[in-house]
């Protein structure tokens, strides 16, 4: 994918590193009081009070987690921006720091996405079965 003036190339991390990342994200989110059931089904509907604050809180829990950061940098060992390796030294350049969240988001998408996709497909089927049982 193109990111700024260079191509961002992400090779998926090993299973162990990707799994460690998804677990670290899970730990960062565990215990949050964010209630997804209050999300309106219609994208034009008004968001319930506190919804945005809750979503921001979830994002911040992940963003400030040292555990998540350590796992991200393990997964980043297989990432290039142009010819530049993505490591802590890369972000020492102040002009690279604006790339931190876009790059880390893509690393999460590439490495945690497959876990979530499988979970959501199974969870959706379970929710459907529960709703049918309640009828």
GROMACS elastic network, one bead per residue, 0.5 to 0.9 nm:
[ bonds ]
;  ai    aj funct       b0    kb
    1     6     6  0.86697   500
    1     7     6  0.56279   500
    1     8     6  0.53860   500
    1     9     6  0.67448   500
    1    10     6  0.87698   500
    2     5     6  0.71935   500
    2     6     6  0.59282   500
    2     8     6  0.58766   500
    2     9     6  0.86874   500
    3     6     6  0.56520   500
    3     7     6  0.57435   500
    3     8     6  0.59615   500
    3    81     6  0.79319   500
    3    99     6  0.82760   500
    3   102     6  0.81959   500
    3   103     6  0.83503   500
    4     7     6  0.77452   500
    4     8     6  0.89858   500
    4    99     6  0.85628   500
    5    82     6  0.86146   500
    6    81     6  0.61129   500
    6    82     6  0.50848   500
    6    83     6  0.87648   500
    7    80     6  0.79418   500
    7    81     6  0.56464   500
    7    82     6  0.52374   500
    7    83     6  0.88886   500
    8    79     6  0.72778   500
    8    80     6  0.58089   500
    8    82     6  0.63931   500
    8   103     6  0.78425   500
    8   106     6  0.89754   500
    9    78     6  0.83409   500
    9    79     6  0.56635   500
    9    80     6  0.51969   500
    9    81     6  0.63262   500
    9    82     6  0.76859   500
   10    13     6  0.86303   500
   10    76     6  0.79308   500
   10    78     6  0.62861   500
   10    80     6  0.66439   500
   10    81     6  0.87162   500
   10   106     6  0.79872   500
   10   107     6  0.69652   500
   10   110     6  0.74555   500
   11    75     6  0.87921   500
   11    76     6  0.87515   500
   11    77     6  0.89694   500
   11    78     6  0.53522   500
   11    79     6  0.61299   500
   11    80     6  0.87324   500
   11   107     6  0.89654   500
   11   110     6  0.81895   500
   11   111     6  0.89946   500
   12    15     6  0.85653   500
   12    18     6  0.78230   500
   12    75     6  0.74780   500
   12    78     6  0.70320   500
   12    79     6  0.84474   500
   12   107     6  0.80944   500
   12   110     6  0.63024   500
   12   111     6  0.58490   500
   13    16     6  0.79323   500
   13    17     6  0.59248   500
   13    18     6  0.56529   500
   13    74     6  0.79945   500
   13    75     6  0.51124   500
   13    76     6  0.78143   500
   13    77     6  0.80084   500
   13    78     6  0.65797   500
   13   107     6  0.89460   500
   13   110     6  0.86358   500
   13   111     6  0.65438   500
   14    17     6  0.52849   500
   14    18     6  0.60759   500
   14    19     6  0.83240   500
   14    75     6  0.78489   500
   14   111     6  0.88543   500
   15    18     6  0.51747   500
   15    19     6  0.57856   500
   15    20     6  0.83440   500
   15   111     6  0.86425   500
   16    19     6  0.51626   500
   16    20     6  0.60487   500
   16    21     6  0.86486   500
   17    20     6  0.50294   500
   17    21     6  0.62487   500
   17    22     6  0.88000   500
   17    71     6  0.68279   500
   17    72     6  0.86214   500
   17    74     6  0.66210   500
   17    75     6  0.61512   500
   17   111     6  0.86224   500
   18    21     6  0.50655   500
   18    22     6  0.63483   500
   18    23     6  0.86661   500
   18    71     6  0.79539   500
   18    72     6  0.86813   500
   18    74     6  0.87840   500
   18    75     6  0.67408   500
   18   108     6  0.85444   500
   18   110     6  0.89693   500
   18   111     6  0.52514   500
   18   112     6  0.63652   500
   18   115     6  0.89716   500
   19    22     6  0.51741   500
   19    23     6  0.61612   500
   19    24     6  0.85458   500
   19   111     6  0.80873   500
   19   112     6  0.74893   500
   19   115     6  0.81985   500
   20    23     6  0.51301   500
   20    24     6  0.60837   500
   20    25     6  0.86446   500
   20    68     6  0.86596   500
   20    71     6  0.64924   500
   21    24     6  0.50584   500
   21    25     6  0.62120   500
   21    26     6  0.85476   500
   21    67     6  0.83699   500
   21    68     6  0.62241   500
   21    69     6  0.87241   500
   21    70     6  0.85514   500
   21    71     6  0.50846   500
   21    72     6  0.65524   500
   21    74     6  0.87561   500
   21    75     6  0.79776   500
   21   108     6  0.78636   500
   21   111     6  0.78544   500
   21   112     6  0.71440   500
   22    25     6  0.51214   500
   22    26     6  0.61471   500
   22    27     6  0.86944   500
   22    68     6  0.84634   500
   22    71     6  0.88133   500
   22   108     6  0.81909   500
   22   111     6  0.79768   500
   22   112     6  0.55477   500
   22   113     6  0.89684   500
   22   115     6  0.77319   500
   22   116     6  0.87425   500
   23    27     6  0.61805   500
   23    28     6  0.85926   500
   23    68     6  0.86349   500
   24    27     6  0.50863   500
   24    28     6  0.62180   500
   24    29     6  0.86931   500
   24    62     6  0.84830   500
   24    65     6  0.82539   500
   24    67     6  0.59457   500
   24    68     6  0.51710   500
   24    69     6  0.88794   500
   24    71     6  0.74004   500
   25    29     6  0.62398   500
   25    30     6  0.85127   500
   25    61     6  0.86952   500
   25    62     6  0.60905   500
   25    65     6  0.82980   500
   25    67     6  0.82828   500
   25    68     6  0.59989   500
   26    29     6  0.51243   500
   26    30     6  0.58653   500
   26    62     6  0.87528   500
   27    30     6  0.50186   500
   27    31     6  0.83887   500
   27    62     6  0.88214   500
   27    67     6  0.88799   500
   27    68     6  0.89000   500
   28    31     6  0.84140   500
   28    32     6  0.86151   500
   28    58     6  0.81540   500
   28    61     6  0.55870   500
   28    62     6  0.54003   500
   28    63     6  0.88654   500
   28    64     6  0.87642   500
   28    65     6  0.64934   500
   28    67     6  0.83404   500
   28    68     6  0.76818   500
   29    32     6  0.57942   500
   29    58     6  0.62632   500
   29    59     6  0.85819   500
   29    61     6  0.64716   500
   29    62     6  0.68777   500
   30    33     6  0.89146   500
   31    34     6  0.88395   500
   32    35     6  0.86292   500
   32    54     6  0.85130   500
   32    57     6  0.83499   500
   32    58     6  0.71553   500
   32    61     6  0.88795   500
   33    54     6  0.75964   500
   34    51     6  0.77015   500
   34    54     6  0.53640   500
   34    55     6  0.70277   500
   34    57     6  0.83541   500
   34    58     6  0.75462   500
   35    38     6  0.59408   500
   35    39     6  0.78215   500
   35    51     6  0.80483   500
   35    54     6  0.80714   500
   36    39     6  0.54294   500
   36    51     6  0.86295   500
   37    40     6  0.79941   500
   38    41     6  0.89146   500
   38    47     6  0.82245   500
   38    48     6  0.67518   500
   38    51     6  0.79322   500
   39    42     6  0.87109   500
   39    47     6  0.67680   500
   39    48     6  0.72508   500
   39    51     6  0.77518   500
   40    43     6  0.68190   500
   40    44     6  0.84705   500
   40    45     6  0.61462   500
   40    46     6  0.74325   500
   40    47     6  0.66859   500
   40    48     6  0.79050   500
   41    44     6  0.87331   500
   41    45     6  0.76726   500
   42    45     6  0.53148   500
   42    46     6  0.87101   500
   43    46     6  0.81467   500
   43    47     6  0.89570   500
   44    47     6  0.88645   500
   47    50     6  0.82923   500
   47    51     6  0.63502   500
   47    52     6  0.78218   500
   48    51     6  0.56215   500
   48    52     6  0.84645   500
   49    52     6  0.78654   500
   49    53     6  0.86251   500
   50    53     6  0.51971   500
   50    54     6  0.60640   500
   50    55     6  0.86505   500
   51    54     6  0.51198   500
   51    55     6  0.62245   500
   51    56     6  0.86481   500
   52    55     6  0.50159   500
   52    56     6  0.60762   500
   52    57     6  0.84380   500
   53    56     6  0.51175   500
   53    57     6  0.60883   500
   53    58     6  0.87317   500
   54    58     6  0.63494   500
   54    59     6  0.87903   500
   55    58     6  0.51641   500
   55    59     6  0.63978   500
   55    60     6  0.86745   500
   56    59     6  0.50970   500
   56    60     6  0.60933   500
   56    61     6  0.85728   500
   57    60     6  0.50648   500
   57    61     6  0.61139   500
   57    62     6  0.87782   500
   58    61     6  0.51414   500
   58    62     6  0.65852   500
   58    63     6  0.86898   500
   59    62     6  0.53324   500
   59    63     6  0.60681   500
   59    64     6  0.86957   500
   60    64     6  0.59375   500
   60    65     6  0.83443   500
   61    64     6  0.56247   500
   61    65     6  0.62742   500
   62    65     6  0.53425   500
   62    66     6  0.87780   500
   62    68     6  0.66708   500
   62    69     6  0.85662   500
   63    66     6  0.84047   500
   63    68     6  0.76789   500
   63    69     6  0.77434   500
   63   101     6  0.88313   500
   64    67     6  0.88682   500
   64    68     6  0.80907   500
   64    69     6  0.79313   500
   65    68     6  0.52411   500
   65    69     6  0.62717   500
   65    70     6  0.87175   500
   66    70     6  0.61292   500
   66    71     6  0.86384   500
   67    70     6  0.52491   500
   67    71     6  0.63583   500
   67    72     6  0.86446   500
   68    71     6  0.51485   500
   68    72     6  0.60426   500
   68    73     6  0.87017   500
   69    72     6  0.50010   500
   69    73     6  0.63031   500
   69    74     6  0.87136   500
   70    73     6  0.53275   500
   70    74     6  0.64485   500
   70    75     6  0.88923   500
   71    74     6  0.50395   500
   71    75     6  0.63337   500
   71    76     6  0.85322   500
   72    75     6  0.51042   500
   72    76     6  0.59727   500
   72    77     6  0.88899   500
   72   104     6  0.69211   500
   72   107     6  0.71829   500
   72   108     6  0.75610   500
   73    77     6  0.65529   500
   73    86     6  0.78667   500
   73    87     6  0.63142   500
   73    88     6  0.75865   500
   73   104     6  0.87741   500
   74    77     6  0.56603   500
   74    78     6  0.83623   500
   74    87     6  0.87619   500
   75    78     6  0.63385   500
   75    79     6  0.77180   500
   75   107     6  0.71184   500
   75   108     6  0.87566   500
   75   111     6  0.78329   500
   76    79     6  0.50162   500
   76    80     6  0.81857   500
   76    85     6  0.81074   500
   76    86     6  0.57739   500
   76    87     6  0.66521   500
   76   103     6  0.89619   500
   76   104     6  0.81745   500
   76   107     6  0.69767   500
   77    80     6  0.83468   500
   77    85     6  0.72476   500
   77    86     6  0.66040   500
   77    87     6  0.69501   500
   78    85     6  0.80058   500
   78    86     6  0.80517   500
   79    84     6  0.85346   500
   79    85     6  0.62974   500
   79    86     6  0.58594   500
   79    87     6  0.88390   500
   79   107     6  0.81342   500
   80    83     6  0.59505   500
   80    84     6  0.54126   500
   80    86     6  0.59298   500
   81    84     6  0.51232   500
   81    85     6  0.65610   500
   81    86     6  0.70020   500
   81   103     6  0.88558   500
   82    85     6  0.83195   500
   84    87     6  0.89973   500
   84    90     6  0.75073   500
   85    89     6  0.89169   500
   85    90     6  0.70065   500
   86    89     6  0.78521   500
   86    90     6  0.57497   500
   86    91     6  0.80016   500
   86   103     6  0.86910   500
   87    90     6  0.53254   500
   87    91     6  0.71445   500
   88    91     6  0.54741   500
   88    92     6  0.68130   500
   89    92     6  0.51123   500
   89    93     6  0.76620   500
   90    93     6  0.63184   500
   90    96     6  0.69567   500
   90    97     6  0.85047   500
   91    94     6  0.66830   500
   91    95     6  0.80841   500
   91    96     6  0.54015   500
   91    97     6  0.53648   500
   91    98     6  0.88781   500
   91    99     6  0.83488   500
   91   100     6  0.72926   500
   92    95     6  0.86147   500
   92    96     6  0.74773   500
   92    97     6  0.75891   500
   93    96     6  0.54006   500
   93    97     6  0.69277   500
   94    97     6  0.53896   500
   94    98     6  0.79439   500
   95    98     6  0.65092   500
   95    99     6  0.81629   500
   96    99     6  0.54255   500
   96   100     6  0.70866   500
   97   100     6  0.52098   500
   97   101     6  0.82672   500
   98   101     6  0.71377   500
   98   102     6  0.79386   500
   99   102     6  0.54205   500
   99   103     6  0.59078   500
   99   104     6  0.83656   500
  100   103     6  0.54052   500
  100   104     6  0.60198   500
  100   105     6  0.84546   500
  101   104     6  0.50310   500
  101   105     6  0.58052   500
  101   106     6  0.84703   500
  102   105     6  0.51838   500
  102   106     6  0.63722   500
  102   107     6  0.87897   500
  103   106     6  0.52065   500
  103   107     6  0.62812   500
  103   108     6  0.87329   500
  104   108     6  0.61732   500
  104   109     6  0.85460   500
  105   108     6  0.51403   500
  105   109     6  0.61542   500
  105   110     6  0.86542   500
  106   110     6  0.60659   500
  106   111     6  0.84790   500
  107   110     6  0.52255   500
  107   111     6  0.60465   500
  107   112     6  0.80801   500
  108   111     6  0.52596   500
  108   112     6  0.53071   500
  108   113     6  0.69356   500
  109   112     6  0.56289   500
  109   114     6  0.81813   500
  110   113     6  0.56780   500
  110   114     6  0.74216   500
  111   114     6  0.67153   500
  111   115     6  0.79221   500
  112   115     6  0.54129   500
  112   116     6  0.63632   500
  112   117     6  0.86860   500
  113   116     6  0.51395   500
  113   117     6  0.59734   500
  113   118     6  0.86897   500
  114   117     6  0.50883   500
  114   118     6  0.63976   500
  114   119     6  0.86472   500
  115   118     6  0.54832   500
  115   119     6  0.62761   500
  115   120     6  0.86894   500
  116   120     6  0.58506   500
  116   121     6  0.84066   500
  117   120     6  0.52815   500
  117   121     6  0.62027   500
  117   122     6  0.87441   500
  118   121     6  0.53260   500
  118   122     6  0.64162   500
  118   123     6  0.85649   500
  119   122     6  0.53168   500
  119   123     6  0.59035   500
  119   124     6  0.84138   500
  120   124     6  0.57820   500
  120   125     6  0.84506   500
  121   124     6  0.52817   500
  121   125     6  0.64618   500
  121   126     6  0.88443   500
  122   125     6  0.52010   500
  122   126     6  0.63033   500
  122   127     6  0.87620   500
  123   127     6  0.61567   500
  123   128     6  0.85652   500
  124   127     6  0.51406   500
  124   128     6  0.61998   500
  124   129     6  0.87072   500
  125   128     6  0.50576   500
  125   129     6  0.62875   500
  125   130     6  0.87389   500
  126   129     6  0.51089   500
  126   130     6  0.62599   500
  126   131     6  0.86790   500
  127   130     6  0.50883   500
  127   131     6  0.61806   500
  127   132     6  0.86380   500
  128   131     6  0.51589   500
  128   132     6  0.62128   500
  128   133     6  0.86635   500
  129   132     6  0.51253   500
  129   133     6  0.62088   500
  129   134     6  0.87508   500
  130   133     6  0.50993   500
  130   134     6  0.63553   500
  131   134     6  0.51792   500
  131   135     6  0.66842   500
  132   135     6  0.53951   500
